[in-house]
Amino acid sequence: MSAAAKKIVKGFLDSDVFVNLEEFDNYIHKDLRMHWHASSGYREFNYDDYYRLCQSTASSYESMRSEVTHLIGDKKEVVARFTVYVRTNENPREEIPVGDFISIFKLENNQIIEVYQSSHLSQD
């Protein structure tokens, strides 16, 4: 499952799920639990909370993409290190890095069911 799990996580990170919510259910399990340590503090999300976060993102950004530098898989878990870049609605010509992430994704039934994530503002 390691190769398949890495493919699913890579597909999620490469997808437009953060600006195109039609893809959300392709990757996110209904029982999602996300544990996020960000520079602004710790937050937990369930499926509905994370969907609302993605809705907010979709309304703010023209596009969002992840540049993955590390992707390590072990059975049903995948660790990824990546930087997120956005183009805002106000300035769609300029792409800016907004955060650096390290995430541990747990999968069930080929969907992401749990995430442990740490992030901070990008230094680029």
ZIRA-V861549 format. One record per backbone hydrogen bond with DSSP energy under -0.5 kcal/mol. CO is the residue of the C=O (numbers start at 0). NH is the residue of the N-H. Records with the same first field share a line. If there is no record, write none. Layout:
# ZIRA-V861549
CO=NH / NH
This chain:
# ZIRA-V861549
0=4
1=5
2=6
3=7
4=8
5=9
6=10
7=11
8=12
9=13
10=14
11=14
12=65
15=18 / 19
19=22
20=23
22=25 / 26
23=26 / 27
26=28 / 111
28=31
31=46
32=114
33=35 / 44
34=36 / 116
35=37 / 42
36=118
37=40
40=37
42=35
44=33
45=49
46=50
47=51
48=52
49=53
50=54
51=55
52=56
53=57
54=58
55=59
56=59 / 60
59=88
62=86
64=84
65=67
66=82
69=80
71=78
73=76
75=106
76=73
77=104
78=71
79=102
80=68 / 69
81=100
82=66
83=97 / 98
84=64
85=95
86=61 / 62
90=87 / 93
92=94
93=95
95=85
98=83
99=119
100=81
101=117
102=79 / 104
103=115
104=77
105=112 / 113
107=110
110=107 / 112
111=28
112=32
113=105
114=34 / 116
115=103
116=36
117=101
119=99
